[in-house]
């Protein structure tokens, strides 16, 4: 379990352009932070760098557990979720199959996947092909793996965008619960998260 | 359930859900077969002579079908992120994907190939070697094809690019397979070329997952 995330002097280059210069952040257990900034400021790249998909040009990301620092690949593979702005769902498959695959891949079970879908109000949709779901329903299906496979660090890229007001509130309750349990949340968001969160503006 | 079997099962489900499984590749194989007499003329001796080599070549081409599905769709819809960050190594996921590609596309083609040869009037006695070469060579086609599929990620003209990357790599298995079929038909030593084909296929299966994973990581970064 990750108890702290420390980002030290991170620099990210995309092509010839320096996207992020000297970014530092410390996030502890039970804390949430939102990354804001204009389009193209590097929010998505920063989240993907923390997840290890992009190699930073300088600086480092340190994951710490109660028993000391964690090896980064292992920390991400076992203790973190990255939900990008694409939902990672196959249009031709049924919603339930996709939710169960995502949950199982992250270490959950069929039971936890179904419970997570019920929590997000998706129970009636599980037999439907994903292509028939709305954007908000697809996003909730992707978010279901956060609940189905408990992991301490959540890296979320615009998680709320397609959700309506009621669903945002419901997801707020999920976030509150996660933070109360000692989880960490780092989210790129233009709208404020429905929980108390530190605001970080990317220049 | 282990990560390997999760990916394998998902690949099978996807192949049979939207794409009709091996039917598209088999359809291509049969369509090419029906065009051959139109291109070469209906002379039975001529068709019978080229039938085994033709079947073997078209099998290699048909193995290219649905390679685009292997990584590109996961890349576009974001599930490649999920797979890359999962608890199982990306190399293992790539191995599972290529194995599924073999089982759902190239292996069924190998089972159809003897019928194609027979339909063109070729020797029916060749069927064991054609099936064996098809199954073994198909393994090489699927794994080498995976390298092309991963390397072409993110380019807009994936399909053709995959063929251009992969077809040169198909040269050794096509040579070994054709050699085995010809030697079998002539009553010569067919085991040596078949063993060469098997060695090439196993080397491809052992090494190409690393190339696929590296190419996929590069595309994701």
Interface residues (C-beta under 8 A of the other chain):
Chain A: X48 X51 X52 X53 X54 X55 X76 X77 X78 X80 X82 X84 X85 X86 X87 X88 X89 X90 X91 X92 X93 X97 X101 X102 X104 X105 X106 X107
Chain B: X1 X3 X6 X10 X13 X14 X17 X18 X73 X76 X77 X78 X79 X81 X82 X83 X84 X85 X86 X87 X217 X220 X221
